[in-house]
């Protein structure tokens, strides 16, 4: 007797029902050939059958998406949004407005393609995958993605100007992709910026897919400034070749519900990863940064440091998994997560993990949670600095160490201004 056949199907939540209905309403309008359409159907079926992840899913234990995502806004066509001045003066801006690419700029040697074109001709189908059975972001984005930008930087190219992928939106549903390939020996700095122009709710999913060939040296900055009612579900997938060097910076300074996943595979000997993050949490928001880093070959290095600041009733999560494969001897990997808890009503959960299957490695992790030093606060106030300003100065110093590691003034100064403005508002 088949007992499972007699069991009722799991009841869909309001948000899950809205996603299924949105897919049915949009499928005829979503770009893609037959192969893409079939892949979308399978991803949506998997999402529907599995449902949004709950606390029972280990990788989502601290972010119960089924419970936290209470509703899904309707698709809004033709919302009026515009690009703004870039983070770094003089950058080449490639805008994606309300989920649609509007990149008319040209960069010498760089191939720039609207992702909708890759969907239409089917070349994007191989990337429309879920990385594992719990990859809700991969399934959601693969089902609904409409556009984005694909970049190819050729071998040995040195792109002097910063490139800013500027994703701006109003309300509704926004689903984008940014596959970027860096040729061997290439050098570039790219800012991936997400921002909202309204206070109306939006559901945003975004996946960036980076491939660094041998010897590439890349700085990639993710700046997330979503609106107070926005849900931001993002993922960056990275593959590092031999002797490749990636400086990856993540700054979360917005959003109501945020999940930023970092899925990184170190695949070439001599590769180096420098990962730094700043999470600014206020109000009653929830921000989750989840890292899965695989050291798969010998002689590779990585350092990961996150600084978190929690105000009001905000909650935050950092999950960091480093996996060292059996053949990955001489791996050097260090991870740290430091948090300032500025409110008795806020909370921050930290889950660092190491899975080491090699025996000649240097690996470690650490985590701290504290309030600001009262002696430091008294020192500033005794010299005439108002308490709120003194608190902002101390918190700013706490996170400034991370940003200053970028070393280049053109990158450090605008990020410090954004962080300082956020702290002045919340401290």
BELURDA-V57528 format. One line per field, one symbol per residue. phi: phi as a letter, one per 20 degrees, with the letter a starting at -180 (. if undefined). psi: psi as a letter, one per 30 degrees, with the letter a starting at -180 (. if undefined). burial: + if it has 9 or more other ideal C-beta (glycine too) atoms within 8 Angstrom, else -. A space follows every 10 residues. Layout:
# BELURDA-V57528
phi = ???
psi = ???
burial = ???
This chain:
# BELURDA-V57528
phi = .efffeefff ffffffffff fffffegfdf fqeffffffg gfffffffff mffdffegfd gecffgefee bcfffdemfe cbfcffgdgn feedecdlnd fceefdcgne edcfffffff enfeffeece fafdefffff fffdgdaqcd ccefgmfdef ffddededbd eodcccccfc ddfgmfcacc ddddbddcef fcddcbcdcd cdfgmfccdc ddddcfffde dcdcbcdccd efmfccdddc cdcrnecccd dcdcdedcfn fccddcbcdd cbmdecccdc dcddedcflc cbccccdccc dldfcbbcdc ddddfgeefm fccccbcccd debfeebbdc cebccddddc cccabbbccb efffffffgf ffdneggfff ffffffffef gfffffmfgf efffffffff fffgfdf
psi = kjeeffkkkk kkleeeeeee eeeeffeffk kkaeeeeeee eeeeeeeeef lkkaffjefg efiieeeejf lkllkjkgkj llllklekkf ljkjkjkhgk khjflkkkfk kkkkffeeee ffffeffilk fafgieeeee eeefkeaakk kjklkgkjje kkkjjjjklb lakkjlkikk kjlkglklkk kjkklkflgl kkjkkkkkjk jjlkgkjkkk kjjjhllfgk kjjlkkkkkk akgkkkjjkk jjhakejkjj kjjkjjfkkg kkkjkkkkjj klbhlkkkkk kjkjjfllhl kkkkkkkkkk lbglklkjkj kkkjlefhlg kjkkkkjkkj jgkffllkkk ikkkjkglfi ljklllkkkl llkfeeeeee efggkleeee eeeeeeeefe eeefffekef eeeeeeeeee eeeeef.
burial = ---------- --+-++++++ -++--++--+ -++-+++-++ --++-+++-+ ++++--+--+ -+++++-++- -++-++--+- +----+++-- ++++++++++ +-+---+--+ -+++++-+++ -+-++--+-+ ---+++++++ ++++++++++ ++++--+-+- -+++++++++ ++++++++++ ++++++++++ ++++++---+ ++++++++++ ++++++-+++ +++++++--+ ++++++++++ ++++++++++ ++++++++++ +++++++++- ++++++++++ ++--++++++ ++++++++-+ ++++++++++ ++-+++++++ +++++--+++ ++++++++++ +++--+-+++ ++++---+-- +-+-+-+--- -+---++--+ +---+---++ ++++++-+++ +++--+---+ ++-+++-+++ -++--++
